[in-house]
């Protein structure tokens, strides 16, 4: 399985969720990071905007997404990163 990340992201204005994209064997897979998961990355950063937190933890979030995509139960839908995924 070949997984690459585009480096682009956007913010859902209503939810504050971050959306970034993985390219998996030529198919685009949306990866969605919940606003609460972003805040849980480091509680002392809770006052930072979602965009700032994503930039700070981009590599960590991409690693989480890659593990989820590589898991046997991955079913080619959106990858959702929530608080349970944050170490």
N, C-alpha and C positions, 0 to 999 in steps of 0.2 A: 504494500500500500504506500503510495507516494503522497505525502501531505506537505503543502506549502501554504503560507499565509500571505495575503495580499499586502498587508501593512495598512490598509485603509480601514477606517471605522466610522460609525455614525452614532448619534445619540437619539433615542426615542424621546421626543420632547415631553410626552405625557408621563411616561413611566420613569425616565431617567436611565433606562437600560442602555448598555452599550452593545452595538452590533458590529462584529467584524467577520471576515470571511476566510474560510479555508478552501483551498483547491485540493480535492482528493481524487486522484486518478482521473483528472480532467473535469470533474464535476464540482460545482460551487456549493459549499455547505455553509449556511449562516450559523454563526456562533453568537449566542446572546448571553451577556453577563448581567445578572440582575443588579439593580442599584444597591440593594442590601449586601450582596456579595462584595461589591466594590468597597463599601464602607467597612466590611468585616476584614478586609485585607490588613488593615492596620488602624485600629480604633482611634489612634491619635490623629489620623488624617481625615476624620469624619467630617470636617468642615470643608474639605477640598471638593471641588466639582468632579462629577463623574469622568469628564474628559481628562482632567489632571491625574486622577487615580489610574485610569486606563494607561496613560502614557508611562506612569511610574512602574506599573506592574504588568506591562504588555507581555514580556517574555514569560512570566509566571502563568498568565492567563492563556497564552498560546500553548504552553506545556500541558495545562489542564485539558484544554480542548483536544490536543493531540492524543492524550491518553483516552479520552472519551471516544474519539473517532476510531482509535485502534482497538478498542474493546470488542470482544466477540458479539456483544449484544447491540452494537451500533446498527441502526436501521435506516440510514441515509436520510434522516430528517434533520431538523434544527438541533444544534448542540446547545443545551441550556446549562449555564454555569450559575449555581446558586450557592448559598451560604454553606451547605453541606460539602461542597467541593473545595472550600477554602481551608487549607491546612492550619 
